Structure formats: structure tokens, C-alpha cells
Amino acid sequence: MTVFDIEIDALSGGPADLARHRGRALLVVNVASRCGLTPQYAGLQALSDTYADRGLVVLGVPCNQFAGQEPGTADEIGEFCRANYGVTFPLTEKVDVNGPARHPLYAALVSTADAEGHTGDVRWNFEKFLVAPDGTVAGRFAPTVAPDSPELRTAIEKVLPA
């Protein structure tokens, strides 16, 4: 079983169907609309625009566990992302990324270490996990690592299928 086999719903309802992304690289990011890092949405959209044709899917996963910074409904979250950042990449349902109700997607991701060796709980909004086309977790990046950072772009380019 890989990340692509995990069930999670889309923000708009119904299954997000991660299996359809099998064979592509996946950048999973827990997102929030009222965070100091929220402007990263623009950079995530730029990554999606730049690398989609080469096999990258950016997947935003709303989470309200960090200082209540994603309190909106699914409709409010979707509208905020479209209106303020032109987001076209897929968004999932709002989930817990830590604690006893941690979504299985994050249970599969958090054992991966970032560059500083951190494993375990997600530390804040906009933590990034890079999944290779075969479903293995290829990297983890702290929330402060910007979408346009050389370290993230280099990691993405290493796992792109095309």
C-alpha cells in the first residue's frame, strides 16, 4: 500500500481519488487561509503551473489544528483559494494532521525526516511532503521552506516522471 491507495475526500465532496495520480510526483501540503504563511498558495500554484506537464500534482490539504487558522467551510476555503491566489490544484477535505484523529494520509507521511532530521508531528501549516511516482515519500520540507526554494525545486525535479 502507498500514499496513492489512501482514501481522502476532495474539498468539493466525493473521493479525491489519489490513485489517479499514481505514476506522478505528488507534493502534499497542509494549508490554511489565515496563517502568516498563507501567501505560499501563490508559490504552490506557480509550482503546479511550472511542473504539471512534467508530472507534478500539488495537493492542498486544509487543516485547522494550528491556532484555528483554517476555520472555513469547504465552500469558503475553495472560494478563498480561487479568489485570492488563483488556485487550480486539487484541495482535499479539511483533516487533522496530528493527534488521535490524524488522517491516514498523514500517518503515512510523518515518519519521513526533513533536512534537520525532524520526524513525527507536523509542526505548522504549509509543511510539505514530496511523494515519488511509485508512492514512496521522497522528502519532507519545513513550513518555512518556500515553494520557490532551490532545495524544494531540486527535490521535485529529481522525482518527476517526465
C-alpha positions as CSV (number, residue, x, y, z in Angstrom):
1,M,0.0,0.0,0.0
2,T,1.2,3.5,-0.9
3,V,0.0,7.1,-0.5
4,F,-1.9,6.6,-3.7
5,D,-4.0,3.9,-2.1
6,I,-5.2,6.1,0.8
7,E,-8.8,7.3,0.7
8,I,-9.5,11.0,1.3
9,D,-12.3,13.2,0.0
10,A,-12.0,16.2,-2.2
11,L,-12.8,19.6,-0.8
12,S,-15.9,19.7,-3.0
13,G,-17.1,16.3,-1.8
14,G,-16.6,12.8,-3.1
15,P,-13.4,10.9,-3.3
16,A,-10.2,12.8,-4.2
17,D,-9.0,9.5,-5.8
18,L,-5.3,9.7,-5.2
19,A,-4.8,6.6,-7.3
20,R,-5.4,8.6,-10.4
21,H,-2.1,10.4,-9.6
22,R,-0.1,7.1,-9.4
23,G,3.0,7.5,-11.7
24,R,3.2,11.2,-11.0
25,A,5.0,13.1,-8.3
26,L,2.8,14.5,-5.5
27,L,3.5,17.5,-3.3
28,V,1.2,17.2,-0.2
29,V,0.9,20.4,1.8
30,N,-1.3,21.1,4.8
31,V,-2.8,24.6,4.1
32,A,-4.6,27.3,6.0
33,S,-6.2,30.6,4.9
34,R,-5.4,32.7,7.9
35,C,-1.7,32.0,8.5
36,G,1.3,34.2,8.1
37,L,2.4,31.5,5.5
38,T,-0.8,31.7,3.5
39,P,0.9,33.6,0.7
40,Q,2.7,30.4,-0.1
41,Y,-0.5,29.5,-2.0
42,A,0.8,31.7,-4.8
43,G,4.1,29.8,-4.9
44,L,2.4,26.4,-4.8
45,Q,0.2,27.5,-7.7
46,A,3.4,28.5,-9.6
47,L,4.9,25.1,-8.9
48,S,1.8,23.5,-10.2
49,D,1.8,25.7,-13.3
50,T,5.5,25.0,-13.9
51,Y,5.7,21.3,-13.4
52,A,2.2,19.9,-14.1
53,D,3.1,19.0,-17.7
54,R,6.1,17.1,-16.3
55,G,4.1,15.1,-13.9
56,L,3.8,17.0,-10.6
57,V,0.5,17.3,-8.7
58,V,0.3,19.8,-5.9
59,L,-2.3,18.6,-3.3
60,G,-3.5,21.1,-0.7
61,V,-4.9,19.6,2.5
62,P,-6.7,22.1,4.7
63,C,-6.2,21.8,8.4
64,N,-7.5,23.8,11.3
65,Q,-5.2,22.3,14.0
66,F,-2.7,25.2,14.2
67,A,-4.2,28.2,16.1
68,G,-7.5,27.8,14.3
69,Q,-6.1,29.3,11.1
70,E,-8.4,27.3,8.8
71,P,-11.9,27.8,10.3
72,G,-13.8,28.0,7.0
73,T,-16.3,25.6,5.4
74,A,-15.3,23.8,2.3
75,D,-17.1,26.4,0.1
76,E,-15.3,29.2,1.9
77,I,-11.9,27.6,1.6
78,G,-12.3,26.9,-2.1
79,E,-13.5,30.4,-2.8
80,F,-10.7,32.0,-0.8
81,C,-8.1,30.0,-2.7
82,R,-9.6,30.8,-6.1
83,A,-10.2,34.5,-5.5
84,N,-7.0,35.4,-3.7
85,Y,-4.4,33.0,-5.2
86,G,-6.0,31.6,-8.4
87,V,-5.6,28.1,-7.1
88,T,-6.4,25.4,-9.6
89,F,-4.5,22.5,-8.0
90,P,-6.7,20.0,-6.1
91,L,-7.7,20.5,-2.5
92,T,-8.9,17.8,-0.1
93,E,-11.4,17.8,2.7
94,K,-10.2,19.5,5.9
95,V,-8.5,16.9,8.1
96,D,-6.4,16.5,11.2
97,V,-2.7,16.0,10.5
98,N,-1.7,15.3,14.2
99,G,-3.2,13.6,17.2
100,P,-5.6,10.7,17.7
101,A,-7.7,11.7,14.7
102,R,-4.7,12.1,12.3
103,H,-5.8,11.3,8.8
104,P,-4.3,8.1,7.4
105,L,-2.6,10.2,4.6
106,Y,-0.6,12.0,7.3
107,A,0.0,8.7,9.2
108,A,1.8,7.5,6.1
109,L,3.8,10.7,5.7
110,V,5.1,11.8,9.1
111,S,7.7,9.2,9.7
112,T,9.8,10.8,6.9
113,A,12.5,13.1,8.2
114,D,13.1,16.6,6.9
115,A,16.6,18.2,6.3
116,E,17.0,18.8,10.1
117,G,16.1,15.2,10.9
118,H,12.6,16.1,12.2
119,T,10.1,13.2,12.1
120,G,6.7,12.8,13.7
121,D,4.0,15.5,14.1
122,V,3.6,18.2,11.5
123,R,4.9,21.4,13.1
124,W,2.7,24.1,11.4
125,N,0.7,25.0,8.3
126,F,2.4,24.6,4.9
127,E,4.7,21.7,5.8
128,K,5.4,19.9,2.6
129,F,5.8,16.2,1.7
130,L,7.1,15.1,-1.7
131,V,5.8,11.7,-2.9
132,A,7.6,9.9,-5.7
133,P,5.7,8.5,-8.6
134,D,5.9,5.0,-7.1
135,G,4.2,6.2,-3.9
136,T,7.3,6.4,-1.6
137,V,7.8,9.5,0.4
138,A,10.8,11.2,-1.1
139,G,11.1,14.3,1.1
140,R,9.8,16.5,3.8
141,F,10.2,20.2,4.0
142,A,9.6,22.6,6.9
143,P,6.7,25.1,6.7
144,T,9.2,27.9,6.2
145,V,10.7,26.3,3.1
146,A,9.2,28.4,0.3
147,P,7.7,26.8,-2.8
148,D,10.3,28.5,-4.9
149,S,13.2,27.5,-2.8
150,P,16.1,25.8,-4.6
151,E,16.0,22.8,-2.2
152,L,12.3,22.1,-2.9
153,R,12.6,22.6,-6.7
154,T,15.7,20.4,-6.9
155,A,13.9,17.6,-5.0
156,I,10.8,17.9,-7.2
157,E,13.0,17.7,-10.4
158,K,14.7,14.6,-9.1
159,V,11.4,12.7,-8.8
160,L,9.5,13.9,-11.8
161,P,8.5,11.1,-14.1
162,A,8.8,13.0,-17.3
